[in-house]
């Protein structure tokens, strides 16, 4: 299964290579992910800090995917837990897989109790909207970490913020609402769910079942 991932924001070369390495490490047998940068145009957001940024990201991603030669890919995987494009009437010739939808359905399918954390208020609100659209219930609204876009690459800062926000959550899993963060392992519940790792594992199962299509 050949998947094209595109970042939801404009990132520099170092961050692009960091994210590419994550996909190379996490992709299971039968799944290949190629990651591209969303671009450097003036209308491409550099961070998802408010609803306007989220909508701009969604539009820019859709435009990019519409320009892709579908013969080169089996599907598209926007590099974002908010699943831009996947909920739209996109008219694309290949399936669009949502990282957030795949990860949350993994928990819902087990009857697990789910919570979530997000970098800021705008992302938290959009994630709550998407989870409601998917009919995936959570034990509480998505908790806000109050972190900057630069903190995405700072595993220690992110982990500390998540630990403080999740210590008292009564749930089985916590969805980490960023596709590009290495969350590490949690020794006990609530387990912090790496959405990208989870989504790729499920897509690996799809590839094994369908012969890669």
C-alpha positions as CSV (number, residue, x, y, z in Angstrom):
1,X,0.0,0.0,0.0
2,X,1.5,3.3,-1.2
3,X,0.3,6.3,0.8
4,X,0.9,10.0,0.2
5,X,1.0,12.1,3.4
6,X,1.2,15.9,3.3
7,X,1.9,18.1,6.3
8,X,-1.1,20.3,7.5
9,X,1.2,23.3,7.8
10,X,4.4,24.6,6.2
11,X,7.4,23.1,7.9
12,X,11.1,23.6,7.5
13,X,13.4,20.9,6.1
14,X,14.6,19.7,9.5
15,X,11.0,19.2,10.7
16,X,10.0,17.5,7.4
17,X,12.9,15.0,7.8
18,X,12.0,14.3,11.4
19,X,8.4,13.5,10.4
20,X,9.6,11.4,7.5
21,X,11.8,9.4,9.8
22,X,8.8,8.8,12.1
23,X,6.8,7.4,9.2
24,X,9.7,5.2,8.1
25,X,10.0,3.8,11.6
26,X,6.3,3.3,12.3
27,X,5.1,2.0,8.9
28,X,4.4,-1.8,9.1
29,X,5.2,-4.3,6.5
30,X,3.1,-3.7,3.4
31,X,2.7,0.0,3.9
32,X,4.9,2.7,2.4
33,X,4.3,6.4,3.3
34,X,5.8,9.3,1.4
35,X,5.6,12.6,3.2
36,X,5.6,16.0,1.5
37,X,5.5,19.5,2.8
38,X,2.3,21.5,2.3
39,X,4.3,24.3,0.8
40,X,5.6,27.8,1.4
41,X,2.9,30.0,-0.3
42,X,1.7,33.0,1.7
43,X,-1.8,31.5,2.2
44,X,-0.4,28.2,3.7
45,X,-0.5,28.3,7.5
46,X,2.7,27.9,9.6
47,X,0.7,26.7,12.6
48,X,-2.9,25.7,13.4
49,X,-3.5,28.4,16.0
50,X,-7.1,29.3,15.2
51,X,-10.1,28.1,13.2
52,X,-9.0,30.2,10.2
53,X,-5.7,28.4,10.1
54,X,-7.5,25.0,10.3
55,X,-9.8,25.9,7.4
56,X,-6.9,27.3,5.4
57,X,-4.9,24.1,6.0
58,X,-7.9,22.0,4.9
59,X,-8.3,24.0,1.6
60,X,-4.6,23.9,0.8
61,X,-4.4,20.1,1.4
62,X,-7.4,19.5,-0.8
63,X,-5.8,21.5,-3.6
64,X,-2.6,19.6,-3.3
65,X,-4.2,16.2,-3.4
66,X,-6.3,17.2,-6.4
67,X,-3.0,17.9,-8.3
68,X,-1.6,14.5,-7.5
69,X,-1.4,11.7,-10.1
70,X,-3.6,9.1,-8.5
71,X,-1.9,6.3,-10.4
72,X,1.1,6.7,-8.2
73,X,-0.8,6.0,-4.9
74,X,-3.2,3.6,-3.3
75,X,-4.5,6.3,-0.9
76,X,-3.9,9.6,0.8
77,X,-3.0,10.1,4.5
78,X,-3.1,13.8,5.6
79,X,-0.5,14.2,8.3
80,X,-2.9,15.5,10.9
81,X,-5.1,14.0,13.6
82,X,-7.9,16.5,12.6
83,X,-8.4,14.5,9.4
84,X,-8.5,17.4,6.9
85,X,-10.0,16.5,3.5
86,X,-11.4,13.1,4.7
87,X,-14.7,14.7,5.8
88,X,-15.1,16.8,2.6
89,X,-16.8,16.0,-0.7
90,X,-13.4,15.9,-2.2
91,X,-14.0,14.0,-5.4
92,X,-10.6,12.4,-5.3
93,X,-9.9,9.2,-7.1
94,X,-8.2,7.5,-4.2
95,X,-9.4,6.9,-0.6
96,X,-8.4,9.4,2.1
97,X,-7.5,7.8,5.4
98,X,-8.0,9.8,8.6
99,X,-5.4,9.4,11.3
100,X,-7.8,10.6,14.0
101,X,-10.7,8.5,12.8
102,X,-8.6,5.3,12.7
103,X,-7.0,5.9,16.1
104,X,-10.3,6.8,17.8
105,X,-12.1,3.8,16.3
106,X,-9.4,1.5,17.6
107,X,-10.5,2.5,21.1
108,X,-14.2,2.7,20.4
109,X,-14.1,-0.8,18.8
110,X,-12.9,-2.2,22.1
111,X,-15.5,-0.4,24.2
112,X,-12.7,1.6,25.8
113,X,-13.1,4.9,27.5
114,X,-11.4,7.7,25.5
115,X,-10.0,11.1,26.4
116,X,-7.9,13.4,24.3
117,X,-5.3,16.2,24.6
118,X,-4.5,18.9,22.1
119,X,-1.9,21.7,21.7
120,X,-4.3,24.6,21.9
121,X,-8.0,25.6,22.1
122,X,-8.6,25.6,18.3
123,X,-7.3,22.2,17.7
124,X,-9.2,20.8,20.8
125,X,-12.5,22.3,19.5
126,X,-11.9,20.8,16.0
127,X,-11.0,17.4,17.4
128,X,-14.1,17.4,19.6
129,X,-16.2,18.2,16.5
130,X,-14.6,15.4,14.5
131,X,-15.0,12.8,17.2
132,X,-18.7,13.8,17.5
133,X,-19.1,13.4,13.7
134,X,-17.6,9.9,14.1
135,X,-19.9,9.1,17.0
136,X,-16.9,8.4,19.2
137,X,-17.6,9.4,22.7
138,X,-15.1,10.8,25.2
139,X,-15.1,11.0,28.9
140,X,-14.6,14.8,28.8
141,X,-13.9,17.6,26.2
142,X,-10.4,17.5,24.8
143,X,-7.9,18.9,27.3
144,X,-5.7,21.8,26.2
145,X,-1.9,21.6,26.7
146,X,-1.2,25.3,26.0
147,X,1.9,24.5,23.9
148,X,3.4,26.2,20.9
149,X,4.0,24.7,17.4
150,X,7.7,24.5,18.2
151,X,6.9,22.2,21.1
152,X,5.8,19.5,18.7
153,X,9.4,18.5,18.2
154,X,10.2,18.7,22.0
155,X,9.3,15.3,23.3
156,X,10.1,16.1,27.0
157,X,8.1,19.4,27.1
158,X,5.1,17.7,25.4
159,X,5.3,14.6,27.7
160,X,5.4,16.8,30.8
161,X,2.3,18.8,29.7
162,X,0.4,15.6,28.9
163,X,1.3,14.1,32.2
164,X,-0.1,17.1,34.1
165,X,-3.3,17.1,32.1
166,X,-4.0,13.4,32.2
167,X,-3.0,12.4,35.7
168,X,-6.6,12.4,37.0
169,X,-8.5,11.4,33.8
170,X,-10.8,8.4,34.4
171,X,-10.3,6.6,31.0
172,X,-8.5,3.8,29.3
173,X,-6.8,5.7,26.5
174,X,-5.8,9.3,25.8
175,X,-5.6,10.3,22.2
176,X,-2.6,12.6,21.6
177,X,-4.0,15.1,19.0
178,X,-0.8,15.6,17.1
179,X,0.4,13.2,14.4
180,X,4.1,14.2,14.8
181,X,4.8,13.7,18.5
182,X,6.8,10.7,19.8
183,X,4.7,9.9,22.9
184,X,6.8,7.1,24.4
185,X,5.3,4.2,26.4
186,X,2.9,4.5,29.3
187,X,3.3,1.7,31.9
188,X,-0.3,1.9,33.1
189,X,-3.7,3.3,32.2
190,X,-4.6,5.8,30.9
191,X,-2.5,4.8,28.0
192,X,-1.3,7.6,25.8
193,X,-2.2,6.7,22.2
194,X,0.1,7.6,19.4
195,X,-2.4,8.3,16.6
196,X,0.0,7.8,13.8
197,X,1.4,4.5,15.1
198,X,-2.2,3.3,15.6
199,X,-3.4,4.4,12.2
200,X,-0.5,2.8,10.4
201,X,-1.0,-0.5,12.3
202,X,-4.6,-0.6,11.2
203,X,-3.6,0.3,7.6
204,X,-1.1,-2.5,7.7
205,X,-3.9,-4.9,8.6
206,X,-5.9,-3.5,5.6
207,X,-2.9,-4.0,3.3
208,X,-2.5,-7.6,4.5
209,X,-6.2,-8.3,4.0
210,X,-6.6,-6.6,0.6
211,X,-3.2,-7.3,-0.9
212,X,-2.1,-3.7,-0.6
213,X,-5.0,-1.9,-2.3
